[in-house]
Amino acid sequence: FDGSIMEGSLEGDDVEEAHGVASRIVKPLLNWVRSREIDIVDEVAPLISIGELRLTSKDKSGAKNSLEDDSQVSCMATGGDAMIRRMIQGGSGVDFRTLRVGEAGNSVIVVLFERQDAIKWLMTNETRNDEAVAKARLKLMEQMRVIEPITSSDLSIPKSYAASHPTTQSCYRFVDPWEVEALESRSGETASAALGRGRYQALSVGLIANSCEKTVRAAGGLHLLSLWSTLKGGLTLTKALCSAHPSWERDAGGDLLMKKGFLMEPSPYDNSIRQHLYGNYLFRRLELPQRFLALVQVELLDLKNVTSPSGSSSLTAYALLRLKRQGSSAPLNHKARSLDSACTQPRKISKSSGPNAPASWGSLVRFRFPLPEEVNCEGRSFDTDRESLFKGPPTCLQITAYEKKFMSDVELGGADVNIESLGSGGQIEEWVPLRAGKDGITWFARIRLSLRFELLCLDASLDYSETGKKERCPSVGLEKISKLSRLGAHEDHKQGMKNSISTPDFGIFGNMLY
């Protein structure tokens, strides 16, 4: 048999022989297709350790509207984190204040600095006493969401407060590229928002189609665009990129990390972040707006008192939770908790029967955070100053449990739960000991954690107005500050204490570091 198709060559009852003939005929074509796929990998897929330091086209457009000198735009390519790092040093002249929003005794702390202080610092250290250039730089940092302005109009408080507290007229807060949002409902998982340094819109067929239209039209005109739309090419491309395997998974053994002769394997959590950062890099390489955001779900299942062998008495319990980075010492309690923390509703836990029988809790909290632009597939920023301030994603769940009382609530204990073993699409469940100061451990909480990723779109609208941005992608930080300020707001002013922070330890700013 010569491998060619001739009349009658496939006739007969031998099905296996027909399959064999077809396989030999098609195999060269399949090999050719595979070779072409390998050839274009380097053209489409990014390298793991190499990335470009650049502003997005949208940021460049906004920057040129603010700064007339292109050299000033290029000096801001790193995002302004170098200036933040210098501002927080002792003796910088920039005063930092804490604004408390929420109910008395259960408030959230927001660290602010005055706009006028920042202008004076820039004039002294960066712009050679040019006030116009200093203001333009702050405006650019606003557009890139390195800092976020907060005024009295953002706070739902009486005008008399703003009149007696002029600092609320023009202040800024720092924005973490890995900013965490505590979601109030399941619908918030895919809601549009300004989160971290990016603005994200809910994924839709229209946004996917618009993102491909320019490229497809340029490649083949209206005829190709019509065919692309009919075949739903945008959706197909999105699904293909979402299922693309990173290079360290395609090359068997190619991702083995060795340190001093020992094999260093990344944790399931780190590997999940790496995979989806790689997916974001693919979308960015093809100039598509789709981006992955991480979602962590925390279920509080049971609560057990180890000192009560006959069973726990009934109580009403709730918890404060937040995602943070390992090593962060910021507190999580009623007196001081950060903007990214969540508070569950008090739930009555009935008395359970049997020795050490667990009680049913049944609370659920969801968190989400973005995977920032301008980081490599390991999650490390190309800007060394940004990396020193905001080092990677949150890797720890902090929890503090309370018993609800009539006069004052009683702390049952707290714990830090490492989430490194949590992988995409998976879950972990464990009993967590709650340590309560000098009292030691008397309570255990059973929790269940799960991790997944949702696809959203970067805001690609040509409407650069501040009003348009806020309507399309409302800031999660400002929304929460405004909501909590309806319950109360005040600044911390302690007699004999200075507001200026004179320490390079960025962890002291409770709402900026997880």
C-alpha positions as CSV (number, residue, x, y, z in Angstrom):
1,F,0.0,0.0,0.0
2,D,1.5,3.4,-1.0
3,G,-0.5,5.5,1.4
4,S,-2.5,7.3,-1.2
5,I,-6.3,7.3,-1.7
6,M,-7.3,5.5,-4.8
7,E,-10.8,4.4,-6.0
8,G,-11.9,1.4,-4.0
9,S,-8.9,1.6,-1.6
10,L,-11.2,2.2,1.4
11,E,-13.9,-0.2,0.4
12,G,-14.4,-3.4,2.3
13,D,-15.6,-4.6,5.7
14,D,-12.3,-4.2,7.6
15,V,-13.0,-1.1,9.7
16,E,-9.7,-1.2,11.5
17,E,-7.8,-1.2,8.2
18,A,-9.9,1.8,7.0
19,H,-9.0,3.7,10.2
20,G,-5.3,2.8,9.8
21,V,-5.3,4.2,6.2
22,A,-7.1,7.4,7.3
23,S,-4.6,7.8,10.2
24,R,-1.6,7.5,7.9
25,I,-3.1,10.0,5.5
26,V,-4.0,12.6,8.2
27,K,-1.0,12.2,10.4
28,P,1.4,14.4,8.3
29,L,-1.2,17.2,8.4
30,L,-1.5,16.9,12.1
31,N,2.3,17.0,12.6
32,W,2.5,20.1,10.4
33,V,-0.2,21.8,12.4
34,R,1.6,21.0,15.7
35,S,4.9,22.3,14.3
36,R,3.2,25.6,13.4
37,E,1.7,25.8,16.8
38,I,5.1,25.4,18.4
39,D,6.6,28.1,16.0
40,I,4.1,30.7,17.1
41,V,4.4,30.1,20.8
42,D,7.2,32.6,21.1
43,E,5.2,35.2,19.2
44,V,2.2,35.0,21.4
45,A,3.2,33.6,24.8
46,P,5.2,35.8,27.1
47,L,8.4,34.9,28.9
48,I,8.0,34.2,32.6
49,S,10.8,36.5,34.0
50,I,10.8,39.3,31.4
51,G,8.2,42.0,31.1
52,E,7.8,45.6,29.9
53,L,7.7,48.7,32.1
54,R,5.1,50.7,30.3
55,L,1.9,52.6,30.8
56,T,-1.2,51.4,29.1
57,S,-2.4,53.4,26.2
58,K,-5.3,54.6,28.3
59,D,-3.0,55.8,31.0
60,K,-0.7,57.5,28.4
61,S,-3.7,59.4,27.0
62,G,-4.7,60.6,30.4
63,A,-1.2,61.5,31.3
64,K,-0.8,63.6,28.2
65,N,-3.9,65.5,29.1
66,S,-2.4,66.3,32.5
67,L,1.3,66.9,31.6
68,E,2.5,68.8,28.5
69,D,6.1,67.6,28.8
70,D,6.5,64.0,27.7
71,S,9.6,63.7,29.9
72,Q,7.4,64.1,32.9
73,V,5.2,61.3,31.7
74,S,8.2,59.0,31.3
75,C,9.4,59.8,34.8
76,M,6.1,58.6,36.1
77,A,6.3,55.2,34.3
78,T,7.1,53.4,37.5
79,G,3.8,54.6,39.0
80,G,4.9,57.1,41.7
81,D,5.6,54.5,44.3
82,A,9.1,55.8,44.7
83,M,7.6,59.1,45.9
84,I,5.3,57.3,48.4
85,R,8.3,55.4,49.8
86,R,10.1,58.7,50.4
87,M,7.0,60.5,51.8
88,I,6.6,58.0,54.6
89,Q,10.1,58.4,55.9
90,G,10.6,60.3,59.1
91,G,11.1,64.1,58.7
92,S,9.5,64.2,55.2
93,G,7.1,66.9,56.4
94,V,4.1,65.0,55.3
95,D,1.6,64.4,58.1
96,F,-0.4,61.2,58.2
97,R,-3.8,61.1,60.0
98,T,-6.2,58.4,60.8
99,L,-9.9,58.8,59.9
100,R,-12.3,56.5,61.7
101,V,-15.6,55.7,60.0
102,G,-18.4,53.6,61.4
103,E,-20.1,53.1,64.7
104,A,-18.4,54.2,67.9
105,G,-16.4,51.2,69.2
106,N,-16.6,49.4,65.9
107,S,-14.9,51.6,63.4
108,V,-12.6,51.2,60.4
109,I,-9.4,53.1,60.1
110,V,-8.3,55.0,57.0
111,V,-4.9,56.5,56.8
112,L,-4.8,59.9,55.0
113,F,-2.4,62.6,54.1
114,E,-3.1,66.2,53.0
115,R,-2.9,67.3,49.4
116,Q,-1.2,70.5,50.4
117,D,1.5,68.6,52.3
118,A,2.2,66.4,49.2
119,I,2.4,69.5,47.0
120,K,5.0,71.1,49.3
121,W,7.0,67.9,49.5
122,L,7.0,67.6,45.7
123,M,8.1,71.3,45.3
124,T,10.9,70.8,47.7
125,N,12.2,67.4,46.5
126,E,11.0,66.8,42.9
127,T,9.8,69.9,40.9
128,R,12.2,72.7,41.9
129,N,9.5,74.8,43.5
130,D,7.2,74.5,40.5
131,E,3.7,74.2,42.0
132,A,2.0,73.7,38.7
133,V,4.2,70.6,37.9
134,A,3.7,69.3,41.4
135,K,-0.1,69.5,41.1
136,A,0.1,67.8,37.6
137,R,2.1,64.9,39.1
138,L,-0.4,64.4,41.8
139,K,-3.2,64.4,39.2
140,L,-1.3,61.8,37.2
141,M,-0.9,59.6,40.3
142,E,-4.7,59.9,40.8
143,Q,-5.4,58.8,37.2
144,M,-3.1,55.8,37.7
145,R,-4.8,55.1,41.1
146,V,-1.5,55.2,43.0
147,I,-3.3,57.5,45.3
148,E,-7.1,58.2,45.7
149,P,-8.6,61.6,46.7
150,I,-11.0,61.7,49.5
151,T,-13.0,64.9,50.2
152,S,-15.9,65.9,52.5
153,S,-18.3,65.2,49.6
154,D,-17.3,61.5,49.8
155,L,-18.3,61.3,53.4
156,S,-21.9,61.1,54.4
157,I,-21.5,63.4,57.4
158,P,-22.9,66.8,58.4
159,K,-21.4,69.9,56.9
160,S,-20.5,71.1,60.3
161,Y,-17.9,68.3,60.6
162,A,-16.2,69.3,57.3
163,A,-16.1,72.9,58.5
164,S,-14.3,72.0,61.7
165,H,-12.0,69.5,60.1
166,P,-10.4,71.1,57.0
167,T,-8.2,68.0,56.3
168,T,-11.3,66.2,54.9
169,Q,-11.5,68.8,52.1
170,S,-8.4,67.6,50.2
171,C,-6.8,64.3,51.3
172,Y,-5.4,61.2,49.7
173,R,-5.2,57.5,50.7
174,F,-2.7,55.1,49.2
175,V,-4.0,52.3,47.0
176,D,-2.4,48.8,47.2
177,P,-2.1,47.2,43.7
178,W,-3.3,44.0,45.4
179,E,-6.2,45.8,47.2
180,V,-8.7,43.3,48.7
181,E,-12.4,43.9,48.7
182,A,-14.7,42.3,51.2
183,L,-17.9,41.4,49.2
184,E,-21.3,41.9,50.6
185,S,-23.1,39.4,48.3
186,R,-22.4,36.9,45.6
187,S,-23.4,39.4,42.9
188,G,-20.4,41.4,43.8
189,E,-18.0,38.7,42.5
190,T,-18.4,40.0,38.9
191,A,-19.5,43.5,39.6
192,S,-17.7,46.5,37.9
193,A,-15.3,48.3,40.3
194,A,-12.2,50.4,40.6
195,L,-10.0,47.9,42.6
196,G,-6.3,48.2,43.2
197,R,-4.6,50.2,40.5
198,G,-7.1,49.1,37.8
199,R,-10.7,49.8,36.8
200,Y,-12.7,46.7,35.9
201,Q,-16.0,46.1,34.1
202,A,-18.3,43.1,34.3
203,L,-17.6,40.7,31.4
204,S,-20.1,40.8,28.6
205,V,-20.3,39.6,25.0
206,G,-20.4,43.2,23.8
207,L,-17.1,44.1,25.5
208,I,-15.4,41.0,24.1
209,A,-16.7,41.7,20.5
210,N,-15.6,45.4,20.7
211,S,-12.1,44.4,21.9
212,C,-11.5,42.3,18.8
213,E,-13.2,44.5,16.2
214,K,-10.3,46.8,15.4
215,T,-7.8,43.9,14.9
216,V,-10.1,41.7,12.8
217,R,-11.3,44.7,10.7
218,A,-7.6,45.6,10.0
219,A,-6.8,42.0,9.1
220,G,-9.6,41.2,6.7
221,G,-12.1,44.1,6.4
222,L,-15.8,43.8,6.8
223,H,-16.1,40.4,5.3
224,L,-13.7,38.8,7.9
225,L,-15.4,40.8,10.7
226,S,-18.8,39.5,9.6
227,L,-17.5,35.9,9.6
228,W,-15.7,36.5,13.0
229,S,-19.0,37.7,14.5
230,T,-21.0,34.9,13.1
231,L,-18.7,32.3,14.5
232,K,-18.4,34.1,17.8
233,G,-14.7,34.4,17.4
234,G,-14.2,36.6,20.4
235,L,-15.7,34.0,22.8
236,T,-13.8,31.2,21.2
237,L,-10.5,33.2,21.5
238,T,-11.3,34.0,25.2
239,K,-12.0,30.4,26.0
240,A,-8.8,29.3,24.3
241,L,-6.6,31.8,26.2
242,C,-8.3,30.9,29.5
243,S,-7.4,27.2,28.9
244,A,-3.8,27.9,27.7
245,H,-1.2,26.1,29.8
246,P,1.8,28.1,31.0
247,S,5.2,27.2,29.7
248,W,6.3,25.5,33.0
249,E,3.4,23.1,32.6
250,R,4.0,22.5,28.8
251,D,7.7,21.6,29.4
252,A,7.9,18.6,31.7
253,G,10.5,19.3,34.4
254,G,11.3,22.8,32.9
255,D,9.8,24.6,35.9
256,L,11.8,22.8,38.6
257,L,13.2,25.3,41.0
258,M,16.5,24.3,42.6
259,K,18.1,26.0,45.6
260,K,21.4,24.8,46.9
261,G,20.8,21.4,45.3
262,F,17.3,21.0,46.8
263,L,14.0,21.0,44.9
264,M,11.8,24.0,45.6
265,E,8.3,23.5,44.5
266,P,5.8,26.4,44.6
267,S,2.8,26.1,46.8
268,P,-0.7,25.4,45.2
269,Y,-1.7,28.9,46.0
270,D,1.4,30.5,44.5
271,N,1.1,28.3,41.4
272,S,-2.6,29.3,41.0
273,I,-1.7,32.9,41.1
274,R,1.2,32.3,38.6
275,Q,-1.1,30.5,36.2
276,H,-3.6,33.3,36.1
277,L,-1.0,36.0,35.9
278,Y,0.2,34.2,32.9
279,G,-3.3,34.2,31.5
280,N,-3.5,38.0,32.0
281,Y,-0.2,38.3,30.3
282,L,-1.6,36.5,27.2
283,F,-4.6,38.8,27.1
284,R,-2.4,41.8,27.5
285,R,0.0,40.6,24.8
286,L,-2.9,40.4,22.3
287,E,-4.2,43.8,23.5
288,L,-7.4,42.3,24.9
289,P,-9.0,43.8,28.0
290,Q,-10.0,40.5,29.7
291,R,-8.3,40.0,33.1
292,F,-8.5,37.4,35.9
293,L,-9.4,38.4,39.5
294,A,-9.0,36.1,42.5
295,L,-11.9,35.2,44.7
296,V,-11.4,33.6,48.2
297,Q,-14.5,32.3,50.0
298,V,-14.5,31.7,53.7
299,E,-17.1,29.6,55.4
300,L,-17.4,29.6,59.2
301,L,-18.9,26.2,59.9
302,D,-18.6,25.3,63.6
303,L,-17.5,26.7,67.0
304,K,-16.4,24.5,69.9
305,N,-15.3,25.1,73.4
306,V,-12.7,22.6,74.6
307,T,-13.2,23.4,78.2
308,S,-16.8,22.4,78.2
309,P,-16.9,18.5,78.0
310,S,-20.7,18.4,78.5
311,G,-21.3,20.6,75.5
312,S,-21.1,24.3,74.7
313,S,-23.9,26.5,76.0
314,S,-25.8,28.6,73.5
315,L,-24.2,31.9,72.5
316,T,-24.4,34.6,69.8
317,A,-21.2,34.8,67.9
318,Y,-19.7,36.8,65.0
319,A,-16.2,37.3,63.5
320,L,-14.0,39.9,62.0
321,L,-12.0,38.6,59.0
322,R,-9.5,39.9,56.5
323,L,-6.9,38.7,54.0
324,K,-3.4,39.9,54.7
325,R,0.3,39.3,53.9
326,Q,2.4,37.1,56.1
327,G,4.2,39.1,58.7
328,S,1.7,42.0,58.9
329,S,1.2,43.0,62.5
330,A,-1.8,45.3,62.0
331,P,-4.5,44.5,64.5
332,L,-8.0,43.2,63.8
333,N,-10.4,44.3,66.5
334,H,-13.2,46.8,67.1
335,K,-10.8,49.5,68.0
336,A,-8.6,49.2,64.9
337,R,-9.4,47.3,61.8
338,S,-8.6,48.0,58.1
339,L,-10.9,49.0,55.3
340,D,-10.5,45.6,53.6
341,S,-11.9,43.7,56.6
342,A,-15.3,42.1,56.9
343,C,-17.6,41.6,59.9
344,T,-20.1,38.7,59.9
345,Q,-23.7,39.1,61.2
346,P,-24.2,37.8,64.8
347,R,-25.6,34.3,64.7
348,K,-27.1,32.4,67.7
349,I,-25.3,29.1,68.2
350,S,-27.6,26.7,70.1
351,K,-26.4,24.4,72.8
352,S,-25.0,21.2,71.4
353,S,-25.3,17.8,73.0
354,G,-22.7,15.2,73.6
355,P,-19.1,15.5,74.8
356,N,-17.3,18.3,72.9
357,A,-19.9,18.3,70.1
358,P,-19.5,21.1,67.6
359,A,-22.1,23.8,67.2
360,S,-23.3,25.0,63.9
361,W,-22.2,28.5,62.9
362,G,-23.0,29.0,59.2
363,S,-21.5,32.4,58.3
364,L,-19.9,33.1,54.9
365,V,-17.6,35.8,53.7
366,R,-16.2,36.5,50.2
367,F,-13.1,38.4,49.3
368,R,-11.7,39.3,45.9
369,F,-8.5,41.0,44.7
370,P,-7.0,41.9,41.3
371,L,-3.9,40.5,39.7
372,P,-2.0,43.8,39.0
373,E,-0.5,44.9,35.7
374,E,3.2,45.4,35.4
375,V,4.2,42.3,37.4
376,N,5.9,39.2,36.1
377,C,4.3,35.8,36.2
378,E,5.8,35.3,39.7
379,G,3.8,38.2,41.0
380,R,6.9,40.4,41.5
381,S,6.6,44.0,40.4
382,F,9.0,45.5,37.9
383,D,9.2,48.6,40.1
384,T,11.5,47.9,43.1
385,D,9.9,50.6,45.1
386,R,6.4,49.2,44.6
387,E,7.6,45.7,45.4
388,S,9.2,46.9,48.7
389,L,5.9,48.6,49.7
390,F,3.3,46.0,48.4
391,K,5.0,42.6,48.2
392,G,2.8,40.1,46.4
393,P,-0.7,39.0,47.1
394,P,-2.3,38.3,50.5
395,T,-1.3,34.8,51.8
396,C,-3.0,34.7,55.2
397,L,-6.5,34.8,56.6
398,Q,-6.8,36.7,59.9
399,I,-9.8,35.9,62.0
400,T,-11.1,37.2,65.4
401,A,-14.2,35.7,66.9
402,Y,-16.5,37.5,69.4
403,E,-19.4,36.6,71.6
404,K,-22.2,39.2,71.4
405,K,-23.2,40.6,74.7
406,F,-25.6,43.3,75.9
407,M,-23.1,45.8,77.2
408,S,-19.8,44.8,75.6
409,D,-18.8,42.0,73.4
410,V,-16.3,39.3,74.6
411,E,-13.4,38.3,72.4
412,L,-13.2,34.5,72.1
413,G,-9.9,34.5,70.3
414,G,-8.1,35.0,67.1
415,A,-5.9,33.2,64.6
416,D,-3.9,33.6,61.4
417,V,-4.6,30.9,58.9
418,N,-2.0,30.2,56.1
419,I,-3.7,29.7,52.8
420,E,-0.6,28.5,50.8
421,S,-2.1,25.0,50.5
422,L,-5.2,26.4,48.8
423,G,-5.3,25.8,45.0
424,S,-7.6,27.1,42.2
425,G,-10.9,25.2,42.2
426,G,-10.1,23.4,45.4
427,Q,-10.9,23.9,49.1
428,I,-9.4,23.2,52.5
429,E,-11.2,22.6,55.7
430,E,-9.7,22.6,59.2
431,W,-10.2,23.3,62.9
432,V,-8.4,26.5,63.9
433,P,-7.4,27.2,67.5
434,L,-8.4,30.7,68.6
435,R,-5.9,32.2,71.0
436,A,-7.3,34.8,73.4
437,G,-4.3,36.7,74.9
438,K,-3.2,35.4,78.3
439,D,-6.2,33.0,78.5
440,G,-4.7,30.7,75.9
441,I,-6.8,28.6,73.6
442,T,-10.2,27.6,74.8
443,W,-12.2,27.9,71.5
444,F,-11.8,26.2,68.1
445,A,-13.4,27.3,64.9
446,R,-14.0,25.0,61.9
447,I,-13.6,26.9,58.6
448,R,-13.6,26.0,55.0
449,L,-11.7,28.0,52.4
450,S,-12.0,27.9,48.6
451,L,-10.2,29.7,45.8
452,R,-11.3,30.5,42.2
453,F,-10.8,33.1,39.6
454,E,-13.4,35.3,37.7
455,L,-12.8,37.0,34.3
456,L,-13.6,40.7,34.1
457,C,-12.6,43.4,31.5
458,L,-10.4,46.4,32.0
459,D,-12.2,49.6,31.4
460,A,-11.5,50.6,27.8
461,S,-14.0,53.4,27.5
462,L,-12.9,56.6,25.7
463,D,-14.7,58.7,28.3
464,Y,-11.9,60.0,30.5
465,S,-14.0,62.2,32.7
466,E,-13.9,61.5,36.4
467,T,-17.7,61.3,36.5
468,G,-17.8,58.7,33.7
469,K,-15.1,56.6,35.4
470,K,-17.0,56.6,38.7
471,E,-20.2,55.6,37.1
472,R,-18.7,52.8,35.1
473,C,-16.3,51.6,37.8
474,P,-17.1,52.9,41.3
475,S,-14.2,52.8,43.8
476,V,-14.7,50.0,46.3
477,G,-12.7,52.0,48.9
478,L,-14.6,55.2,48.5
479,E,-18.0,53.3,48.4
480,K,-17.2,51.6,51.7
481,I,-15.9,54.8,53.4
482,S,-19.0,56.6,52.3
483,K,-21.3,53.9,53.6
484,L,-19.6,53.6,57.0
485,S,-19.4,57.4,57.4
486,R,-23.2,57.5,57.6
487,L,-22.8,55.8,61.0
488,G,-20.2,58.2,62.2
489,A,-16.7,59.6,61.4
490,H,-14.0,61.4,63.3
491,E,-10.2,61.9,63.2
492,D,-7.9,60.7,65.9
493,H,-6.3,63.5,67.8
494,K,-4.5,62.5,70.9
495,Q,-3.2,65.3,73.1
496,G,0.6,65.5,73.0
497,M,1.0,63.2,70.1
498,K,2.1,64.1,66.6
499,N,0.3,63.0,63.5
500,S,3.5,62.6,61.5
501,I,4.7,59.1,61.0
502,S,8.5,58.8,61.4
503,T,9.1,55.2,60.6
504,P,9.9,53.3,57.4
505,D,7.8,50.4,58.6
506,F,4.9,50.5,56.1
507,G,3.1,47.9,58.2
508,I,2.0,50.6,60.7
509,F,-0.6,51.8,58.1
510,G,-3.3,49.4,58.9
511,N,-5.4,49.8,55.8
512,M,-2.6,49.8,53.3
513,L,-0.9,46.5,54.1
514,Y,-2.7,43.2,54.5
